[in-house]
Amino acid sequence: MSVIRILVADNNSGQVEALTAALRKHQDFEVVGVASTRENALGQLSTLPDIIILNPDVLKQRTLSRFIHAVQTSSPHTRVILISESPPPDETIIIGVKMGVRGSIRIADAPAIVSKAIRAVHNGEIWAERRLLEMALSKPMLLPETLLSHIPGLQPLTDREMEVLTMVLQGATNREIADRSSISEQTVKTHLYRVYKKLKVKSRTKAIALLSH
């Protein structure tokens, strides 16, 4: 029997205890580590987990895209499943799938559902509602980190600037970005000013055009 190696990244100790206890009841699951911070989770990639069950709260203000990028760089075979108390917004799952997330489950899901999700993702499937998968596949999305890597001499963007730029490329307005990020619209404009300055462009249209080639 092939054993699926699992790393649980969650900063809620009670949830971690319950989840790991449930996982250990399966002979084909091995919990190789638990992490309560983003740094600790990435530091444990040396254990070569097949699956990371990630509570996005662990990331705090760091972006999901950078976490996925770090995982894919250090441990390409590792697949990430998001776990949350309530269903994430549709857009979060869609963006996550495009970034490399391979599943989304809820803390309240029955153990049988969780185990099915883990096995499905380990077998190369994506565990999410069909309608969300269809939306993810039908909407092209530009990934800033990949596109920015081709710009020589670019001053690095902060995590928040990368997050804002990602939403710009998805077509979000300043108000929508502010609502999603829980910041003011003026703060969004400030971040965009700094992004445009680093990209050496003067507008949203120019930034999108630059990263579309």
MARVEX-505666 format. One record per residue (C-alpha): residue number from 1; x, y, z. Coordinates in Angstrom, 2 decimals. Layout:
N
<seq=NUM | u=X | v=Y | w=Z>
...
# end
This chain:
213
<seq=1 | u=0.00 | v=0.00 | w=0.00>
<seq=2 | u=1.35 | v=3.41 | w=-1.00>
<seq=3 | u=1.59 | v=5.76 | w=1.96>
<seq=4 | u=0.54 | v=9.41 | w=1.51>
<seq=5 | u=2.80 | v=11.72 | w=3.51>
<seq=6 | u=0.90 | v=14.70 | w=4.93>
<seq=7 | u=2.00 | v=18.01 | w=6.45>
<seq=8 | u=-0.68 | v=19.93 | w=8.37>
<seq=9 | u=-0.19 | v=23.72 | w=8.42>
<seq=10 | u=-2.72 | v=25.29 | w=10.78>
<seq=11 | u=-2.35 | v=27.75 | w=13.66>
<seq=12 | u=-5.37 | v=26.43 | w=15.58>
<seq=13 | u=-3.98 | v=23.76 | w=17.91>
<seq=14 | u=-7.40 | v=22.24 | w=18.58>
<seq=15 | u=-8.11 | v=21.80 | w=14.89>
<seq=16 | u=-4.66 | v=20.36 | w=14.29>
<seq=17 | u=-5.10 | v=17.81 | w=17.07>
<seq=18 | u=-8.50 | v=16.69 | w=15.79>
<seq=19 | u=-7.38 | v=16.54 | w=12.16>
<seq=20 | u=-4.14 | v=14.67 | w=12.80>
<seq=21 | u=-5.94 | v=12.18 | w=15.03>
<seq=22 | u=-8.44 | v=11.50 | w=12.24>
<seq=23 | u=-5.71 | v=11.17 | w=9.61>
<seq=24 | u=-3.70 | v=8.71 | w=11.68>
<seq=25 | u=-6.61 | v=6.28 | w=11.67>
<seq=26 | u=-5.86 | v=5.55 | w=8.00>
<seq=27 | u=-3.10 | v=3.09 | w=7.26>
<seq=28 | u=-2.26 | v=4.82 | w=3.98>
<seq=29 | u=-1.78 | v=8.24 | w=5.65>
<seq=30 | u=1.33 | v=9.36 | w=7.50>
<seq=31 | u=1.41 | v=12.75 | w=9.22>
<seq=32 | u=5.04 | v=13.80 | w=8.74>
<seq=33 | u=4.71 | v=17.16 | w=10.46>
<seq=34 | u=2.58 | v=20.02 | w=11.72>
<seq=35 | u=3.29 | v=23.74 | w=11.34>
<seq=36 | u=1.68 | v=26.81 | w=12.87>
<seq=37 | u=3.45 | v=29.40 | w=10.71>
<seq=38 | u=4.23 | v=29.88 | w=7.03>
<seq=39 | u=7.96 | v=29.77 | w=7.71>
<seq=40 | u=7.68 | v=26.55 | w=9.70>
<seq=41 | u=5.60 | v=24.93 | w=6.95>
<seq=42 | u=8.12 | v=25.83 | w=4.26>
<seq=43 | u=10.94 | v=24.71 | w=6.53>
<seq=44 | u=9.42 | v=21.25 | w=6.73>
<seq=45 | u=9.37 | v=20.67 | w=2.99>
<seq=46 | u=12.53 | v=18.63 | w=3.58>
<seq=47 | u=10.24 | v=15.91 | w=4.95>
<seq=48 | u=8.98 | v=15.54 | w=1.35>
<seq=49 | u=5.24 | v=15.64 | w=2.06>
<seq=50 | u=2.93 | v=14.48 | w=-0.70>
<seq=51 | u=0.15 | v=16.72 | w=0.59>
<seq=52 | u=0.09 | v=19.98 | w=2.57>
<seq=53 | u=-3.23 | v=20.70 | w=4.25>
<seq=54 | u=-3.06 | v=24.49 | w=4.60>
<seq=55 | u=-5.21 | v=26.82 | w=6.64>
<seq=56 | u=-4.72 | v=30.18 | w=4.85>
<seq=57 | u=-4.73 | v=31.93 | w=8.25>
<seq=58 | u=-1.18 | v=30.59 | w=8.67>
<seq=59 | u=-0.02 | v=32.92 | w=5.89>
<seq=60 | u=-1.18 | v=36.06 | w=7.74>
<seq=61 | u=-0.36 | v=38.96 | w=5.40>
<seq=62 | u=1.78 | v=36.86 | w=3.05>
<seq=63 | u=0.18 | v=35.94 | w=-0.26>
<seq=64 | u=-1.00 | v=32.48 | w=-1.23>
<seq=65 | u=0.71 | v=32.80 | w=-4.60>
<seq=66 | u=4.14 | v=33.16 | w=-3.00>
<seq=67 | u=3.54 | v=30.20 | w=-0.70>
<seq=68 | u=2.51 | v=27.99 | w=-3.62>
<seq=69 | u=5.48 | v=29.22 | w=-5.64>
<seq=70 | u=7.84 | v=28.37 | w=-2.77>
<seq=71 | u=6.34 | v=24.89 | w=-2.43>
<seq=72 | u=6.54 | v=24.21 | w=-6.16>
<seq=73 | u=10.15 | v=25.37 | w=-6.23>
<seq=74 | u=11.34 | v=23.34 | w=-3.23>
<seq=75 | u=9.14 | v=20.26 | w=-3.55>
<seq=76 | u=7.51 | v=20.04 | w=-7.01>
<seq=77 | u=5.59 | v=16.85 | w=-6.26>
<seq=78 | u=3.88 | v=18.31 | w=-3.16>
<seq=79 | u=0.23 | v=19.25 | w=-3.62>
<seq=80 | u=-1.66 | v=21.78 | w=-1.51>
<seq=81 | u=-5.19 | v=21.44 | w=-0.13>
<seq=82 | u=-6.80 | v=24.45 | w=1.54>
<seq=83 | u=-8.78 | v=23.89 | w=4.72>
<seq=84 | u=-10.97 | v=26.57 | w=6.27>
<seq=85 | u=-13.77 | v=27.01 | w=8.78>
<seq=86 | u=-16.22 | v=28.24 | w=6.17>
<seq=87 | u=-16.18 | v=27.86 | w=2.39>
<seq=88 | u=-13.72 | v=30.37 | w=0.88>
<seq=89 | u=-15.15 | v=32.86 | w=-1.63>
<seq=90 | u=-15.51 | v=31.36 | w=-5.09>
<seq=91 | u=-12.86 | v=33.72 | w=-6.44>
<seq=92 | u=-10.36 | v=32.54 | w=-3.82>
<seq=93 | u=-10.75 | v=28.92 | w=-4.91>
<seq=94 | u=-10.62 | v=29.82 | w=-8.60>
<seq=95 | u=-7.46 | v=31.87 | w=-8.12>
<seq=96 | u=-6.02 | v=29.16 | w=-5.90>
<seq=97 | u=-6.56 | v=26.46 | w=-8.52>
<seq=98 | u=-4.85 | v=28.61 | w=-11.13>
<seq=99 | u=-1.91 | v=29.12 | w=-8.78>
<seq=100 | u=-1.54 | v=25.43 | w=-8.06>
<seq=101 | u=-3.88 | v=24.63 | w=-5.17>
<seq=102 | u=-5.35 | v=21.20 | w=-5.78>
<seq=103 | u=-8.19 | v=21.01 | w=-3.30>
<seq=104 | u=-10.46 | v=22.86 | w=-0.88>
<seq=105 | u=-12.09 | v=21.30 | w=2.18>
<seq=106 | u=-13.83 | v=22.60 | w=5.30>
<seq=107 | u=-12.92 | v=21.90 | w=8.89>
<seq=108 | u=-16.48 | v=20.68 | w=9.44>
<seq=109 | u=-16.32 | v=18.14 | w=6.60>
<seq=110 | u=-16.76 | v=14.54 | w=7.67>
<seq=111 | u=-13.52 | v=12.53 | w=7.98>
<seq=112 | u=-14.64 | v=10.39 | w=5.05>
<seq=113 | u=-14.84 | v=13.49 | w=2.84>
<seq=114 | u=-11.41 | v=14.69 | w=3.95>
<seq=115 | u=-9.82 | v=11.31 | w=3.26>
<seq=116 | u=-11.45 | v=11.16 | w=-0.19>
<seq=117 | u=-10.14 | v=14.64 | w=-0.97>
<seq=118 | u=-6.60 | v=13.71 | w=0.05>
<seq=119 | u=-6.58 | v=10.53 | w=-2.02>
<seq=120 | u=-8.11 | v=12.28 | w=-5.03>
<seq=121 | u=-5.54 | v=15.09 | w=-4.95>
<seq=122 | u=-2.71 | v=12.61 | w=-4.43>
<seq=123 | u=-3.92 | v=10.79 | w=-7.54>
<seq=124 | u=-3.68 | v=13.96 | w=-9.61>
<seq=125 | u=-7.28 | v=15.16 | w=-9.37>
<seq=126 | u=-8.60 | v=18.54 | w=-8.21>
<seq=127 | u=-11.05 | v=18.48 | w=-5.29>
<seq=128 | u=-13.51 | v=21.36 | w=-5.69>
<seq=129 | u=-17.02 | v=22.00 | w=-6.93>
<seq=130 | u=-17.41 | v=21.30 | w=-10.63>
<seq=131 | u=-18.82 | v=24.77 | w=-11.33>
<seq=132 | u=-15.73 | v=26.36 | w=-9.78>
<seq=133 | u=-13.42 | v=24.17 | w=-11.83>
<seq=134 | u=-15.28 | v=25.13 | w=-14.97>
<seq=135 | u=-14.94 | v=28.81 | w=-14.06>
<seq=136 | u=-11.24 | v=28.38 | w=-13.32>
<seq=137 | u=-10.62 | v=26.69 | w=-16.65>
<seq=138 | u=-12.68 | v=29.18 | w=-18.63>
<seq=139 | u=-11.00 | v=32.32 | w=-17.27>
<seq=140 | u=-7.42 | v=32.92 | w=-18.32>
<seq=141 | u=-5.28 | v=34.34 | w=-15.55>
<seq=142 | u=-1.90 | v=35.97 | w=-15.67>
<seq=143 | u=0.49 | v=35.01 | w=-12.87>
<seq=144 | u=2.57 | v=38.06 | w=-11.93>
<seq=145 | u=5.46 | v=36.12 | w=-10.40>
<seq=146 | u=6.05 | v=34.22 | w=-13.61>
<seq=147 | u=5.63 | v=37.27 | w=-15.81>
<seq=148 | u=7.74 | v=39.56 | w=-13.63>
<seq=149 | u=10.64 | v=37.13 | w=-13.72>
<seq=150 | u=11.19 | v=38.09 | w=-17.35>
<seq=151 | u=11.68 | v=41.79 | w=-16.58>
<seq=152 | u=15.42 | v=42.48 | w=-16.06>
<seq=153 | u=16.48 | v=44.74 | w=-13.20>
<seq=154 | u=13.00 | v=44.90 | w=-11.68>
<seq=155 | u=12.90 | v=46.14 | w=-8.09>
<seq=156 | u=11.17 | v=43.38 | w=-6.07>
<seq=157 | u=7.51 | v=43.88 | w=-5.20>
<seq=158 | u=6.36 | v=43.46 | w=-1.62>
<seq=159 | u=3.83 | v=40.75 | w=-0.80>
<seq=160 | u=1.02 | v=43.31 | w=-0.62>
<seq=161 | u=2.05 | v=44.90 | w=-3.92>
<seq=162 | u=2.09 | v=41.46 | w=-5.54>
<seq=163 | u=-1.36 | v=40.75 | w=-4.15>
<seq=164 | u=-2.74 | v=44.03 | w=-5.48>
<seq=165 | u=-1.13 | v=43.49 | w=-8.88>
<seq=166 | u=-2.60 | v=39.99 | w=-9.08>
<seq=167 | u=-6.10 | v=41.40 | w=-8.56>
<seq=168 | u=-5.47 | v=44.13 | w=-11.14>
<seq=169 | u=-4.62 | v=41.45 | w=-13.69>
<seq=170 | u=-7.85 | v=39.68 | w=-12.79>
<seq=171 | u=-9.76 | v=42.84 | w=-13.70>
<seq=172 | u=-10.65 | v=43.97 | w=-10.18>
<seq=173 | u=-11.41 | v=47.63 | w=-9.55>
<seq=174 | u=-9.71 | v=49.62 | w=-6.79>
<seq=175 | u=-12.87 | v=49.30 | w=-4.69>
<seq=176 | u=-12.99 | v=45.52 | w=-5.18>
<seq=177 | u=-9.30 | v=45.24 | w=-4.27>
<seq=178 | u=-9.90 | v=47.31 | w=-1.14>
<seq=179 | u=-12.85 | v=45.14 | w=-0.10>
<seq=180 | u=-11.00 | v=41.87 | w=-0.67>
<seq=181 | u=-7.86 | v=43.05 | w=1.12>
<seq=182 | u=-9.63 | v=44.87 | w=3.98>
<seq=183 | u=-7.77 | v=48.10 | w=3.26>
<seq=184 | u=-8.88 | v=51.56 | w=2.15>
<seq=185 | u=-9.22 | v=52.54 | w=-1.48>
<seq=186 | u=-6.59 | v=55.22 | w=-0.92>
<seq=187 | u=-4.18 | v=52.55 | w=0.33>
<seq=188 | u=-4.84 | v=50.55 | w=-2.82>
<seq=189 | u=-3.95 | v=53.62 | w=-4.89>
<seq=190 | u=-0.73 | v=54.03 | w=-2.91>
<seq=191 | u=0.24 | v=50.40 | w=-3.54>
<seq=192 | u=-0.55 | v=50.78 | w=-7.23>
<seq=193 | u=1.54 | v=53.95 | w=-7.46>
<seq=194 | u=4.52 | v=52.01 | w=-6.09>
<seq=195 | u=3.84 | v=49.04 | w=-8.39>
<seq=196 | u=3.66 | v=51.27 | w=-11.46>
<seq=197 | u=6.86 | v=53.01 | w=-10.43>
<seq=198 | u=8.69 | v=49.68 | w=-10.12>
<seq=199 | u=7.29 | v=48.49 | w=-13.44>
<seq=200 | u=8.18 | v=51.88 | w=-14.98>
<seq=201 | u=4.66 | v=52.42 | w=-16.29>
<seq=202 | u=2.14 | v=55.16 | w=-15.60>
<seq=203 | u=-1.21 | v=53.40 | w=-15.55>
<seq=204 | u=-3.16 | v=50.20 | w=-14.98>
<seq=205 | u=-3.60 | v=49.76 | w=-18.74>
<seq=206 | u=0.16 | v=50.04 | w=-19.31>
<seq=207 | u=0.89 | v=47.56 | w=-16.52>
<seq=208 | u=-1.53 | v=45.01 | w=-17.97>
<seq=209 | u=-0.11 | v=45.56 | w=-21.45>
<seq=210 | u=3.44 | v=45.09 | w=-20.16>
<seq=211 | u=2.59 | v=41.77 | w=-18.49>
<seq=212 | u=0.51 | v=40.51 | w=-21.38>
<seq=213 | u=3.46 | v=40.10 | w=-23.73>
# end
